[in-house]
Structures are given as structure tokens and as C-alpha cells.
């Protein structure tokens, strides 16, 4: 099916919210995707592939937010313009921690590279103003573009939900 005729991610998020009995969150690119009647927050992801995309400009601040949320991941297929979930998993922050740790390590490595660059700037022919500008650029921190979560990780670490989705979710996030 051509991408232009497929529903947007928010349509699939609406489907996940309905399936799990959740309300919309505060929205936006960096906002909460969903919340329950107790105010608990959820990150919603859906895919047709063997991996889940996460987001642009993922930083340590993004990881801090994600570590506070339970994730719901759905894998499905299109039939015409209709998307149907074949499998859904719930992953608590604890279940996602190995993936968070891996992404955090990649960000830390980038920070170390920035430190090396600043060291090289201090030993070469850079003006004080240039060093300050470079430090400011590096100070904004490193981000990763769309680190992906493999469905193998999701299957191994998540809880597969096959029925009574809303009830099962509440049991898992008590």
C-alpha cells in the first residue's frame, strides 16, 4: 500500500489507547502518548516491521522521561487502509532498562568525544571566542536519531497481551 494512503502513527496510537482503555496524554512530539485513570503515563509504539522506531533527537533527557513510563508496543499489518494489531506487548521501565542502558552508553561515548574535541581545541590555534562557541555547541549534548528497539528484545523482555488488554495492563502496572 502506498504510504500516502496509510493512517498516520496517531491513528494507530488511538487504536492502542482504545484497546488498552487509556486516555490521550498531553500530546506533542515529546509529550505523553497516553495515561490511565490513575495518571500513570504510557509510551505507545506501533510497527509493521521487526523493529520499533522511537524518536528524533533522543538525549539523556529523553531517556529520563522514558524511564518513568510503561511502554505499549503493537505489531500489525495493513489490510487496505485498515491497520490491525497482531501482537501487543507491555514493557515496564525495568523491562526496558537493558535497552535504555545501551542507548545511554552510546550517548556517553558521544560526550567523551566532545571532551576530546575540546582538548584538541585548547592545544591548537583556536581563539577564546571560537573555543567558547564550540563548547556551547557541544554543551547542548549529543542526541541519537531514532534508536530502534528490535522486536526480538520486545518478545524476550516484554509481556505479551492477547486478551483483556485493559485489565491485564492494570494488573501489570499496579
Secondary structure per residue as TSV (DSSP state, phi and psi in degrees):
chain	resnum	aa	ss	phi	psi
A	1	X	-	360.0	135.4
A	2	X	-	-61.5	141.9
A	3	X	G	-57.7	-32.6
A	4	X	G	-66.4	-21.9
A	5	X	G	-97.9	-1.6
A	6	X	S	-86.1	144.4
A	7	X	-	-60.9	151.2
A	8	X	-	-72.4	165.3
A	9	X	H	-54.4	-36.5
A	10	X	H	-64.0	-29.0
A	11	X	H	-67.4	-42.2
A	12	X	H	-68.7	-35.3
A	13	X	H	-63.1	-40.8
A	14	X	H	-58.8	-41.1
A	15	X	H	-62.8	-43.9
A	16	X	H	-64.5	-42.1
A	17	X	H	-58.6	-45.2
A	18	X	H	-64.2	-43.8
A	19	X	H	-61.5	-38.2
A	20	X	H	-100.0	5.7
A	21	X	T	65.9	42.7
A	22	X	-	-110.7	161.4
A	23	X	E	-103.8	157.3
A	24	X	E	-60.8	146.8
A	25	X	-	-85.6	-153.8
A	26	X	S	-85.5	3.5
A	27	X	-	65.8	-168.1
A	28	X	S	79.6	166.1
A	29	X	T	-61.7	-36.7
A	30	X	T	-107.0	6.4
A	31	X	S	-84.0	-178.5
A	32	X	-	-79.0	132.4
A	33	X	S	-74.5	-37.3
A	34	X	E	-156.5	161.1
A	35	X	E	-145.1	157.3
A	36	X	-	-102.0	-176.2
A	37	X	T	-70.6	-8.8
A	38	X	T	-98.2	-0.4
A	39	X	-	86.2	3.4
A	40	X	-	-69.4	142.8
A	41	X	E	-103.9	151.1
A	42	X	E	-135.8	143.1
A	43	X	E	-101.7	128.2
A	44	X	E	-111.4	130.6
A	45	X	E	-136.1	143.8
A	46	X	E	-138.6	154.7
A	47	X	E	-154.8	160.3
A	48	X	S	-113.6	2.5
A	49	X	S	-113.7	-168.6
A	50	X	S	-94.9	18.3
A	51	X	E	-152.7	160.7
A	52	X	E	-117.4	128.4
A	53	X	-	-80.4	152.3
A	54	X	-	-114.4	-56.9
A	55	X	-	170.9	166.1
A	56	X	S	-83.5	153.3
A	57	X	S	50.0	52.0
A	58	X	B	-75.9	122.8
A	59	X	-	-125.0	-178.3
A	60	X	H	-63.0	-31.1
A	61	X	H	-66.9	-38.3
A	62	X	H	-62.3	-45.3
A	63	X	H	-61.1	-37.6
A	64	X	H	-59.3	-44.6
A	65	X	H	-64.4	-47.0
A	66	X	H	-62.9	-33.1
A	67	X	T	-68.8	-9.3
A	68	X	T	-99.0	-2.9
A	69	X	S	-118.5	147.4
A	70	X	E	-85.5	140.5
A	71	X	E	-105.0	141.2
A	72	X	E	-120.0	122.8
A	73	X	E	-121.3	128.2
A	74	X	E	-119.8	136.8
A	75	X	E	-113.8	133.0
A	76	X	E	-157.0	-170.5
A	77	X	E	-139.5	159.0
A	78	X	E	-94.3	141.8
A	79	X	E	-126.9	102.2
A	80	X	T	67.8	-125.7
A	81	X	T	-99.4	5.0
A	82	X	E	-95.3	129.0
A	83	X	E	-101.0	129.9
A	84	X	E	-123.3	129.1
A	85	X	E	-77.3	130.3
A	86	X	E	-93.4	-34.7
A	87	X	E	-146.1	144.1
A	88	X	E	-135.4	142.1
A	89	X	E	-129.3	151.0
A	90	X	E	-113.9	133.4
A	91	X	E	-128.4	123.0
A	92	X	-	-78.4	164.3
A	93	X	H	-54.7	-37.6
A	94	X	H	-64.1	-39.2
A	95	X	H	-69.1	-28.6
A	96	X	H	-88.1	-9.6
A	97	X	H	-54.3	-40.0
A	98	X	H	-59.3	-37.6
A	99	X	H	-71.6	-44.1
A	100	X	H	-56.1	-44.1
A	101	X	H	-61.6	-42.8
A	102	X	H	-62.2	-45.0
A	103	X	H	-66.6	-41.6
A	104	X	H	-59.9	-40.8
A	105	X	H	-63.2	-38.4
A	106	X	H	-63.2	-39.3
A	107	X	H	-68.2	-39.2
A	108	X	H	-63.7	-41.1
A	109	X	H	-59.4	-40.1
A	110	X	H	-64.6	-38.4
A	111	X	H	-63.2	-39.0
A	112	X	H	-64.0	-39.0
A	113	X	H	-61.2	-41.9
A	114	X	H	-59.4	-40.4
A	115	X	H	-62.6	-40.1
A	116	X	H	-64.9	-40.0
A	117	X	H	-61.3	-44.4
A	118	X	H	-63.4	-37.1
A	119	X	H	-63.2	-41.6
A	120	X	H	-66.2	-35.3
A	121	X	H	-65.4	-33.2
A	122	X	H	-76.3	-19.8
A	123	X	H	-102.6	1.0
A	124	X	T	-117.1	-174.1
A	125	X	T	-87.2	63.1
A	126	X	-	-108.5	140.3
A	127	X	-	-74.7	165.3
A	128	X	H	-59.3	-41.6
A	129	X	H	-64.3	-39.7
A	130	X	H	-66.9	-40.9
A	131	X	H	-63.8	-39.8
A	132	X	H	-64.3	-39.9
A	133	X	H	-66.3	-42.7
A	134	X	H	-65.3	-42.0
A	135	X	H	-62.2	-39.0
A	136	X	H	-65.3	-41.8
A	137	X	H	-63.3	-44.8
A	138	X	H	-71.4	-29.5
A	139	X	H	-65.7	-22.5
A	140	X	T	-67.6	-16.4
A	141	X	-	91.7	161.4
A	142	X	-	-87.6	147.4
A	143	X	-	-132.0	159.2
A	144	X	B	-112.4	141.7
A	145	X	S	-93.3	106.8
A	146	X	-	58.5	56.8
A	147	X	-	-62.4	135.7
A	148	X	-	-105.1	151.0
A	149	X	E	-108.3	121.0
A	150	X	E	-70.6	143.4
A	151	X	H	-65.1	-24.0
A	152	X	H	-61.1	-42.1
A	153	X	H	-63.2	-44.8
A	154	X	H	-60.1	-46.6
A	155	X	H	-62.8	-39.5
A	156	X	H	-73.7	-36.2
A	157	X	H	-106.7	-22.5
A	158	X	S	-88.0	174.7
A	159	X	E	-107.8	116.0
A	160	X	E	-71.6	129.7
A	161	X	E	-113.8	118.9
A	162	X	-	-110.1	-19.5
A	163	X	S	-157.1	169.2
A	164	X	-	45.1	49.7
A	165	X	H	-53.7	-49.2
A	166	X	H	-63.9	-44.6
A	167	X	H	-64.2	-45.2
A	168	X	H	-62.8	-39.6
A	169	X	H	-60.9	-46.7
A	170	X	H	-62.3	-34.2
A	171	X	H	-65.8	-36.2
A	172	X	H	-77.0	-28.1
A	173	X	T	-105.8	15.3
A	174	X	-	-49.6	360.0
